[in-house]
């Protein structure tokens, strides 16, 4: 279950990659723009502001996120990303921090690209942080006897390198622009890394635990994350976060 309020608590940091991604889309006009995995709809405006005359399509697999998006006025519908198919007038697709949750997403990309009309743009970004200290700390805790039976709930790493994505798409009639960036976020407050991962990486862990277990798990994880990401005397905690970007232009 997604918690829109928790996810949006770091919206300034989480939204920046989407802004950077859309600037690399070269479409001057668009008939239909798609926010694929729109979440709470807070980034759909990147599409509507840039292509105000376009038909807007927004989907998400979380009922909570769809409800939050609709409350913002985004015409979101409930749909699993695996079931999405581009309509003939789809000119721009934004898929922001979604595909890392889908192990077979490369196969989906290879299916979607030939289905897009000529001239269409498909832009996506995924976190490349599975080997970061935060994920290592989570995996190590889940491997301990107390939590070992829940270790399988954590998502597996299906994210490729920029070269891997470029190679996977290169023969599908698209021009590929792929790159990676490590953002160094300045986070504030008590246990900011714990609060960050609670809204994303720990979602499946939370779903597998009772309220009492969840409180215990967080209490055990907090000092590990604090050690991996020490807080500065001024209260800032640096949080390096690697992200991978791909913009595919249908030729």
PADRENKE-502066 format. One record per residue: residue in one letter; x, y, z of N, C-alpha, C in turn. Coordinates in steps of 0.1 Angstrom, whole numbers. Layout:
<r 'A'; <X; Y; Z>; <X; Y; Z>; <X; Y; Z>>
...
This chain:
<r 'X'; <8; -12; 0>; <0; 0; 0>; <9; 12; 0>>
<r 'X'; <6; 22; -9>; <13; 34; -10>; <7; 44; 0>>
<r 'X'; <15; 52; 6>; <11; 63; 15>; <14; 76; 8>>
<r 'X'; <5; 83; 1>; <8; 95; -7>; <15; 106; 2>>
<r 'X'; <10; 107; 14>; <15; 118; 23>; <30; 115; 26>>
<r 'X'; <33; 103; 30>; <47; 99; 33>; <56; 101; 21>>
<r 'X'; <51; 96; 9>; <59; 97; -3>; <62; 112; -6>>
<r 'X'; <52; 121; -5>; <53; 135; -9>; <61; 143; 2>>
<r 'X'; <64; 137; 13>; <71; 144; 23>; <85; 148; 19>>
<r 'X'; <91; 141; 9>; <103; 145; 3>; <102; 149; -12>>
<r 'X'; <91; 156; -15>; <87; 158; -29>; <98; 167; -36>>
<r 'X'; <104; 176; -29>; <114; 185; -35>; <125; 177; -41>>
<r 'X'; <130; 167; -33>; <141; 159; -38>; <136; 148; -48>>
<r 'X'; <125; 142; -45>; <120; 132; -54>; <115; 137; -68>>
<r 'X'; <111; 150; -68>; <105; 155; -81>; <116; 160; -90>>
<r 'X'; <128; 163; -85>; <138; 170; -93>; <142; 161; -105>>
<r 'X'; <144; 148; -104>; <148; 140; -115>; <138; 141; -127>>
<r 'X'; <125; 141; -123>; <114; 142; -134>; <116; 155; -141>>
<r 'X'; <118; 166; -134>; <121; 179; -141>; <133; 178; -151>>
<r 'X'; <144; 172; -146>; <155; 170; -154>; <153; 161; -166>>
<r 'X'; <144; 151; -164>; <141; 142; -175>; <133; 149; -186>>
<r 'X'; <123; 156; -182>; <114; 162; -192>; <121; 172; -201>>
<r 'X'; <131; 179; -195>; <138; 189; -203>; <145; 183; -215>>
<r 'X'; <147; 169; -215>; <154; 163; -226>; <145; 157; -236>>
<r 'X'; <132; 159; -234>; <122; 155; -244>; <120; 166; -255>>
<r 'X'; <122; 163; -267>; <123; 173; -278>; <110; 176; -285>>
<r 'X'; <99; 171; -280>; <86; 172; -288>; <81; 187; -287>>
<r 'X'; <79; 193; -298>; <74; 206; -299>; <59; 206; -296>>
<r 'X'; <52; 196; -302>; <37; 195; -300>; <34; 181; -296>>
<r 'X'; <23; 179; -290>; <18; 165; -286>; <3; 165; -286>>
<r 'X'; <-2; 154; -292>; <-16; 151; -292>; <-21; 145; -279>>
<r 'X'; <-13; 136; -274>; <-16; 129; -261>; <-3; 128; -253>>
<r 'X'; <-4; 131; -240>; <7; 130; -231>; <3; 120; -220>>
<r 'X'; <12; 111; -216>; <8; 100; -207>; <18; 101; -195>>
<r 'X'; <12; 102; -183>; <19; 101; -170>; <17; 87; -166>>
<r 'X'; <27; 78; -169>; <26; 64; -167>; <31; 60; -153>>
<r 'X'; <22; 57; -144>; <26; 56; -130>; <26; 69; -123>>
<r 'X'; <15; 76; -124>; <14; 90; -120>; <15; 93; -106>>
<r 'X'; <14; 83; -97>; <15; 85; -83>; <4; 95; -78>>
<r 'X'; <7; 104; -70>; <-2; 114; -65>; <-6; 125; -75>>
<r 'X'; <-1; 124; -87>; <-4; 134; -98>; <3; 147; -96>>
<r 'X'; <13; 148; -87>; <20; 160; -85>; <30; 164; -96>>
<r 'X'; <33; 154; -105>; <42; 157; -116>; <35; 158; -130>>
<r 'X'; <22; 155; -130>; <15; 155; -143>; <15; 169; -149>>
<r 'X'; <16; 179; -141>; <17; 193; -146>; <29; 196; -154>>
<r 'X'; <40; 187; -153>; <51; 189; -161>; <47; 187; -176>>
<r 'X'; <38; 178; -178>; <33; 175; -191>; <22; 185; -196>>
<r 'X'; <13; 188; -187>; <2; 197; -191>; <7; 212; -193>>
<r 'X'; <17; 216; -185>; <22; 229; -187>; <30; 230; -200>>
<r 'X'; <37; 220; -203>; <46; 221; -216>; <37; 218; -228>>
<r 'X'; <28; 210; -227>; <19; 207; -239>; <4; 209; -235>>
<r 'X'; <0; 221; -233>; <-13; 224; -228>; <-25; 220; -236>>
<r 'X'; <-22; 218; -249>; <-33; 214; -258>; <-35; 199; -259>>
<r 'X'; <-26; 191; -253>; <-26; 177; -254>; <-37; 170; -246>>
<r 'X'; <-42; 159; -250>; <-50; 150; -242>; <-42; 144; -231>>
<r 'X'; <-47; 144; -219>; <-39; 139; -207>; <-44; 125; -204>>
<r 'X'; <-34; 116; -202>; <-37; 102; -198>; <-28; 100; -186>>
<r 'X'; <-34; 95; -175>; <-26; 93; -162>; <-31; 80; -156>>
<r 'X'; <-21; 71; -153>; <-25; 58; -147>; <-16; 55; -135>>
<r 'X'; <-21; 47; -126>; <-13; 42; -115>; <-20; 29; -109>>
<r 'X'; <-11; 21; -104>; <-17; 8; -99>; <-21; 9; -84>>
<r 'X'; <-19; 20; -77>; <-23; 22; -63>; <-36; 29; -62>>
<r 'X'; <-46; 23; -56>; <-59; 31; -54>; <-56; 44; -46>>
<r 'X'; <-47; 43; -36>; <-45; 55; -28>; <-39; 66; -36>>
<r 'X'; <-30; 63; -45>; <-23; 73; -53>; <-33; 78; -64>>
<r 'X'; <-41; 70; -69>; <-51; 74; -79>; <-61; 84; -72>>
<r 'X'; <-65; 81; -60>; <-74; 90; -53>; <-68; 103; -51>>
<r 'X'; <-55; 103; -47>; <-48; 116; -44>; <-46; 124; -57>>
<r 'X'; <-43; 117; -68>; <-42; 124; -81>; <-55; 130; -85>>
<r 'X'; <-66; 123; -84>; <-79; 128; -87>; <-82; 140; -79>>
<r 'X'; <-78; 140; -66>; <-81; 152; -57>; <-73; 164; -62>>
<r 'X'; <-63; 162; -70>; <-55; 173; -76>; <-61; 178; -89>>
<r 'X'; <-71; 171; -94>; <-77; 174; -107>; <-71; 166; -118>>
<r 'X'; <-62; 156; -116>; <-56; 148; -126>; <-66; 137; -129>>
<r 'X'; <-69; 134; -142>; <-79; 124; -146>; <-73; 110; -146>>
<r 'X'; <-68; 106; -134>; <-61; 93; -132>; <-70; 82; -132>>
<r 'X'; <-65; 70; -137>; <-73; 58; -137>; <-64; 47; -131>>
<r 'X'; <-71; 37; -125>; <-64; 26; -119>; <-60; 16; -129>>
<r 'X'; <-47; 13; -131>; <-42; 4; -141>; <-28; 0; -138>>
<r 'X'; <-25; -13; -138>; <-12; -19; -137>; <-4; -15; -149>>
<r 'X'; <9; -10; -147>; <17; -6; -158>; <19; -17; -168>>
<r 'X'; <18; -30; -164>; <20; -41; -173>; <9; -42; -183>>
<r 'X'; <-3; -36; -180>; <-14; -37; -189>; <-16; -25; -198>>
<r 'X'; <-7; -15; -196>; <-8; -3; -204>; <-4; -6; -219>>
<r 'X'; <-11; 0; -228>; <-8; 0; -242>; <-9; 14; -248>>
<r 'X'; <0; 19; -256>; <-1; 32; -261>; <-12; 33; -271>>
<r 'X'; <-20; 44; -271>; <-30; 47; -281>; <-23; 53; -293>>
<r 'X'; <-29; 52; -305>; <-23; 57; -317>; <-18; 71; -317>>
<r 'X'; <-24; 80; -308>; <-20; 94; -308>; <-11; 97; -297>>
<r 'X'; <-4; 87; -290>; <5; 90; -279>; <18; 95; -284>>
<r 'X'; <20; 108; -281>; <33; 114; -285>; <43; 116; -274>>
<r 'X'; <39; 117; -262>; <49; 118; -251>; <45; 109; -239>>
<r 'X'; <54; 102; -234>; <52; 93; -222>; <62; 97; -212>>
<r 'X'; <58; 100; -199>; <66; 101; -188>; <64; 90; -178>>
<r 'X'; <75; 83; -175>; <74; 72; -165>; <84; 74; -155>>
<r 'X'; <81; 80; -144>; <90; 85; -134>; <90; 76; -121>>
<r 'X'; <102; 69; -119>; <104; 61; -107>; <93; 50; -105>>
<r 'X'; <91; 43; -116>; <80; 33; -116>; <86; 19; -120>>
<r 'X'; <94; 18; -130>; <97; 6; -136>; <107; -3; -128>>
<r 'X'; <113; 3; -118>; <121; -5; -109>; <113; -15; -101>>
<r 'X'; <100; -13; -100>; <91; -22; -93>; <86; -33; -101>>
<r 'X'; <90; -33; -114>; <85; -43; -124>; <97; -51; -129>>
<r 'X'; <100; -63; -124>; <112; -71; -128>; <113; -72; -143>>
<r 'X'; <102; -74; -150>; <102; -76; -165>; <101; -63; -173>>
<r 'X'; <105; -52; -167>; <102; -39; -174>; <110; -37; -187>>
<r 'X'; <121; -44; -188>; <128; -43; -201>; <120; -49; -212>>
<r 'X'; <114; -60; -209>; <105; -66; -219>; <93; -57; -222>>
<r 'X'; <88; -50; -212>; <77; -41; -215>; <82; -30; -224>>
<r 'X'; <93; -24; -221>; <99; -14; -230>; <101; -18; -244>>
<r 'X'; <105; -30; -246>; <107; -36; -259>; <94; -38; -266>>
<r 'X'; <84; -40; -259>; <70; -42; -265>; <64; -29; -268>>
<r 'X'; <66; -19; -259>; <60; -6; -261>; <66; 2; -273>>
<r 'X'; <79; 2; -274>; <86; 11; -284>; <80; 9; -298>>
<r 'X'; <79; -3; -304>; <73; -4; -317>; <59; -1; -318>>
<r 'X'; <52; 0; -307>; <37; 3; -307>; <35; 18; -307>>
<r 'X'; <45; 26; -304>; <44; 40; -304>; <44; 46; -318>>
<r 'X'; <37; 57; -320>; <37; 63; -334>; <50; 69; -337>>
<r 'X'; <53; 70; -349>; <66; 77; -353>; <67; 91; -348>>
<r 'X'; <78; 95; -342>; <80; 108; -337>; <77; 109; -322>>
<r 'X'; <72; 98; -316>; <68; 98; -302>; <81; 97; -293>>
<r 'X'; <79; 102; -281>; <90; 102; -271>; <85; 95; -258>>
<r 'X'; <95; 86; -254>; <92; 79; -241>; <104; 82; -232>>
<r 'X'; <101; 88; -220>; <111; 92; -211>; <108; 85; -197>>
<r 'X'; <119; 79; -192>; <117; 73; -179>; <130; 74; -171>>
<r 'X'; <128; 74; -157>; <140; 73; -149>; <137; 63; -138>>
<r 'X'; <147; 57; -133>; <146; 47; -122>; <158; 49; -113>>
<r 'X'; <155; 46; -100>; <166; 47; -90>; <176; 36; -92>>
<r 'X'; <189; 39; -91>; <200; 29; -92>; <207; 28; -79>>
<r 'X'; <199; 26; -69>; <205; 27; -55>; <205; 14; -48>>
<r 'X'; <203; 3; -55>; <201; -10; -48>; <214; -14; -40>>
<r 'X'; <225; -9; -44>; <238; -12; -36>; <242; -1; -27>>
<r 'X'; <233; 9; -25>; <236; 20; -16>; <236; 15; -1>>
<r 'X'; <242; 22; 8>; <242; 18; 22>; <228; 17; 28>>
<r 'X'; <219; 24; 23>; <205; 23; 29>; <199; 9; 26>>
<r 'X'; <201; 5; 13>; <196; -9; 9>; <204; -20; 16>>
<r 'X'; <217; -18; 17>; <225; -28; 23>; <221; -30; 38>>
<r 'X'; <218; -19; 45>; <214; -20; 58>; <200; -27; 60>>
<r 'X'; <191; -24; 50>; <178; -31; 51>; <180; -46; 48>>
<r 'X'; <188; -49; 38>; <190; -64; 35>; <197; -71; 46>>
<r 'X'; <207; -65; 53>; <214; -71; 64>; <205; -73; 76>>
<r 'X'; <196; -64; 78>; <186; -66; 89>; <176; -77; 86>>
<r 'X'; <172; -77; 74>; <162; -87; 70>; <168; -101; 70>>
<r 'X'; <182; -102; 69>; <188; -115; 69>; <190; -121; 83>>
<r 'X'; <188; -112; 93>; <190; -117; 107>; <179; -127; 111>>
<r 'X'; <181; -136; 120>; <171; -146; 124>; <157; -140; 127>>
<r 'X'; <156; -129; 133>; <143; -123; 137>; <135; -120; 125>>
<r 'X'; <141; -117; 114>; <133; -112; 102>; <135; -121; 90>>
<r 'X'; <143; -131; 91>; <147; -139; 79>; <135; -144; 71>>
<r 'X'; <124; -147; 77>; <113; -152; 70>; <106; -142; 62>>
<r 'X'; <110; -129; 63>; <104; -118; 56>; <114; -113; 45>>
<r 'X'; <126; -118; 44>; <136; -113; 36>; <131; -113; 21>>
<r 'X'; <123; -122; 17>; <119; -123; 3>; <110; -112; -2>>
<r 'X'; <105; -103; 7>; <95; -93; 3>; <102; -81; -3>>
<r 'X'; <115; -79; -1>; <122; -68; -6>; <123; -69; -21>>
<r 'X'; <121; -58; -29>; <122; -59; -43>; <136; -63; -48>>
<r 'X'; <136; -71; -58>; <149; -74; -64>; <154; -63; -74>>
<r 'X'; <167; -64; -77>; <172; -53; -85>; <172; -57; -100>>
<r 'X'; <163; -51; -107>; <162; -54; -122>; <166; -42; -130>>
<r 'X'; <172; -32; -124>; <176; -20; -131>; <189; -22; -138>>
<r 'X'; <190; -18; -151>; <202; -19; -159>; <210; -7; -158>>
<r 'X'; <222; -7; -164>; <230; 5; -165>; <225; 13; -177>>
<r 'X'; <229; 26; -178>; <225; 33; -190>; <229; 26; -203>>
<r 'X'; <241; 20; -204>; <245; 13; -216>; <236; 1; -218>>
<r 'X'; <232; -6; -207>; <223; -17; -208>; <209; -13; -214>>
<r 'X'; <204; -2; -209>; <191; 2; -215>; <193; 7; -230>>
<r 'X'; <203; 14; -233>; <206; 18; -246>; <207; 6; -256>>
<r 'X'; <214; -4; -251>; <216; -16; -259>; <203; -24; -261>>
<r 'X'; <194; -24; -250>; <182; -31; -251>; <172; -25; -260>>
<r 'X'; <173; -12; -263>; <164; -4; -271>; <169; 0; -285>>
<r 'X'; <182; -2; -287>; <188; 3; -299>; <183; -2; -312>>
<r 'X'; <178; -14; -312>; <174; -21; -324>; <158; -20; -326>>
<r 'X'; <152; -11; -319>; <137; -10; -320>; <132; 2; -327>>
<r 'X'; <141; 8; -335>; <136; 20; -343>; <135; 32; -334>>
<r 'X'; <144; 34; -324>; <143; 46; -316>; <158; 51; -314>>
<r 'X'; <159; 64; -313>; <171; 70; -309>; <171; 71; -294>>
<r 'X'; <182; 67; -287>; <183; 66; -273>; <193; 75; -267>>
<r 'X'; <188; 83; -257>; <196; 92; -249>; <196; 86; -235>>
<r 'X'; <207; 81; -230>; <207; 74; -216>; <219; 80; -208>>
<r 'X'; <216; 82; -195>; <227; 87; -187>; <223; 84; -172>>
<r 'X'; <232; 87; -163>; <230; 86; -149>; <235; 98; -141>>
<r 'X'; <229; 101; -130>; <232; 112; -121>; <231; 108; -107>>
<r 'X'; <241; 112; -99>; <240; 110; -84>; <236; 123; -78>>
<r 'X'; <225; 124; -72>; <220; 136; -65>; <225; 135; -51>>
<r 'X'; <230; 146; -45>; <234; 146; -31>; <224; 155; -24>>
<r 'X'; <214; 148; -18>; <203; 155; -11>; <207; 159; 3>>
<r 'X'; <203; 171; 7>; <205; 176; 20>; <192; 174; 28>>
<r 'X'; <192; 164; 37>; <180; 161; 44>; <181; 166; 58>>
<r 'X'; <170; 169; 64>; <169; 175; 78>; <160; 167; 86>>
<r 'X'; <161; 169; 99>; <152; 162; 109>; <158; 150; 115>>
<r 'X'; <150; 143; 123>; <154; 131; 130>; <152; 119; 121>>
<r 'X'; <163; 111; 120>; <162; 99; 111>; <156; 101; 97>>
<r 'X'; <162; 111; 90>; <156; 114; 77>; <158; 103; 67>>
<r 'X'; <168; 95; 67>; <170; 84; 58>; <159; 73; 60>>
<r 'X'; <157; 70; 73>; <146; 61; 77>; <133; 66; 71>>
<r 'X'; <130; 78; 73>; <117; 84; 68>; <116; 83; 53>>
<r 'X'; <128; 85; 46>; <128; 84; 32>; <125; 70; 27>>
<r 'X'; <132; 60; 32>; <130; 47; 27>; <117; 41; 32>>
<r 'X'; <111; 47; 43>; <98; 42; 47>; <87; 45; 36>>
<r 'X'; <89; 56; 28>; <80; 59; 18>; <82; 52; 5>>
<r 'X'; <93; 44; 4>; <95; 37; -9>; <100; 23; -7>>
<r 'X'; <113; 21; -4>; <119; 8; -3>; <113; -1; 7>>
<r 'X'; <108; 5; 18>; <103; -4; 29>; <88; -7; 28>>
<r 'X'; <82; -2; 17>; <67; -5; 15>; <64; -19; 16>>
<r 'X'; <71; -28; 9>; <67; -42; 9>; <70; -48; 23>>
<r 'X'; <81; -43; 30>; <84; -48; 43>; <73; -44; 53>>
<r 'X'; <68; -32; 52>; <57; -27; 61>; <45; -36; 59>>
<r 'X'; <42; -39; 46>; <30; -47; 43>; <31; -61; 49>>
<r 'X'; <43; -66; 51>; <44; -80; 56>; <45; -80; 71>>
<r 'X'; <45; -69; 78>; <47; -69; 93>; <34; -63; 100>>
<r 'X'; <32; -68; 112>; <21; -62; 120>; <26; -49; 125>>
<r 'X'; <17; -41; 131>; <21; -28; 136>; <32; -29; 147>>
<r 'X'; <31; -39; 155>; <41; -41; 166>; <55; -45; 159>>
<r 'X'; <54; -53; 150>; <67; -58; 143>; <73; -46; 135>>
<r 'X'; <64; -38; 129>; <69; -27; 121>; <76; -17; 130>>
<r 'X'; <71; -14; 142>; <77; -5; 152>; <91; -11; 156>>
<r 'X'; <91; -24; 158>; <104; -30; 162>; <114; -30; 151>>
<r 'X'; <110; -32; 139>; <119; -32; 127>; <125; -18; 125>>
<r 'X'; <116; -8; 126>; <121; 6; 124>; <131; 9; 135>>
<r 'X'; <128; 5; 147>; <137; 8; 158>; <151; 2; 156>>
<r 'X'; <152; -10; 150>; <164; -17; 148>; <171; -11; 136>>
<r 'X'; <164; -6; 126>; <170; -1; 114>; <175; 13; 116>>
<r 'X'; <169; 21; 124>; <173; 35; 126>; <187; 37; 129>>
<r 'X'; <193; 31; 139>; <207; 33; 142>; <217; 29; 131>>
<r 'X'; <213; 19; 124>; <221; 14; 113>; <222; 25; 102>>
<r 'X'; <211; 31; 99>; <210; 41; 89>; <217; 54; 94>>
<r 'X'; <216; 57; 106>; <222; 69; 112>; <237; 67; 112>>
<r 'X'; <242; 55; 113>; <257; 52; 113>; <262; 53; 98>>
<r 'X'; <254; 48; 89>; <258; 49; 75>; <257; 63; 69>>
<r 'X'; <248; 71; 74>; <246; 85; 69>; <247; 94; 82>>
<r 'X'; <259; 97; 86>; <259; 106; 99>; <254; 120; 96>>
<r 'X'; <248; 125; 107>; <243; 139; 106>; <254; 149; 110>>
<r 'X'; <255; 159; 102>; <264; 170; 104>; <261; 178; 117>>
<r 'X'; <270; 185; 123>; <267; 194; 134>; <256; 204; 131>>
<r 'X'; <255; 208; 119>; <244; 218; 115>; <231; 211; 113>>
<r 'X'; <230; 198; 115>; <217; 191; 113>; <214; 185; 100>>
<r 'X'; <223; 187; 90>; <222; 182; 77>; <227; 168; 76>>
<r 'X'; <219; 159; 69>; <223; 146; 66>; <224; 145; 51>>
<r 'X'; <236; 142; 46>; <238; 140; 31>; <233; 127; 27>>
<r 'X'; <225; 127; 16>; <220; 114; 11>; <223; 113; -4>>
<r 'X'; <234; 107; -8>; <236; 105; -22>; <226; 95; -28>>
<r 'X'; <221; 98; -39>; <211; 90; -46>; <213; 89; -61>>
<r 'X'; <216; 77; -65>; <219; 75; -80>; <206; 73; -87>>
<r 'X'; <205; 79; -99>; <193; 77; -107>; <198; 75; -122>>
<r 'X'; <190; 67; -129>; <193; 64; -143>; <182; 69; -152>>
<r 'X'; <185; 75; -163>; <176; 82; -172>; <177; 77; -186>>
<r 'X'; <165; 76; -192>; <165; 72; -206>; <154; 80; -213>>
<r 'X'; <157; 86; -225>; <148; 92; -233>; <149; 85; -247>>
<r 'X'; <138; 79; -251>; <138; 72; -264>; <129; 79; -274>>
<r 'X'; <134; 82; -286>; <126; 89; -296>; <123; 80; -308>>
<r 'X'; <111; 77; -310>; <107; 68; -321>; <109; 75; -334>>
<r 'X'; <117; 68; -343>; <121; 73; -356>; <111; 70; -366>>
